[in-house]
Amino acid sequence: MTLQQALRQVRHALGGSDAPRLEAELLLIEALGLSRAQLYARLGEEFPQATTPTLHHLMERRLGGEPLAYIRGHREFYGLDFLVSAAVMVPRPETETLVDRALLWAQTRGERPLVV
């Protein structure tokens, strides 16, 4: 089985998620220890069978409803990569809109935004 076939299988298994292709890519990247570019450059290569248990464990966690950010241990937010765990809330995309509006509001008041 190639990495591309593995990606298809994981995507199919995650079919009920919001973004199965992206989530499949991120789980494969996590299991293989690759970057996204490396994954795409190697799609024709054989999937390393030794990675199967790791990938299955990650998929079980995701299919069990665990947020992808908790599984990976980090999440990009507002152009920055944050470490996350079950002890923190995962930022949602619309939260970036809230940050943009708060910054604009502070700028229109002539204040320098300070985040603590």
Phi, psi and omega in degrees: 000134178274169176298324179296319178293321177297318178300317178298316181295317179294317178301317179297318180296328181267014185313333181275354182281170181294321183221075187300324181293310180298316180296321178297316178301312184294324177291319177296316178302316180295314182294323184269344183071036181248165169274169179297320179297319179296319178301311182292329178289338185248014185305330181278350182281161178291141174286126180291115184301332180296341181273348184306311180299321179296313180297317179298320178298315179297318179295319178300319178297315182293315180295337176280000176098001179290133180300142181302324180297323178291321180296316182279335179086006176202162181207135176281135177212125177054040177081004180239150179259118182252141171285138179225156174212181179296348180278354181233158176276140179279126179294139179261157181305322182290346177292329176297322177298318178298318178297316178303316181291322178294319178295317178297316179300315180295322180292323180290339178270358180075018181258149175271119182296137177231123179249128182244000000 
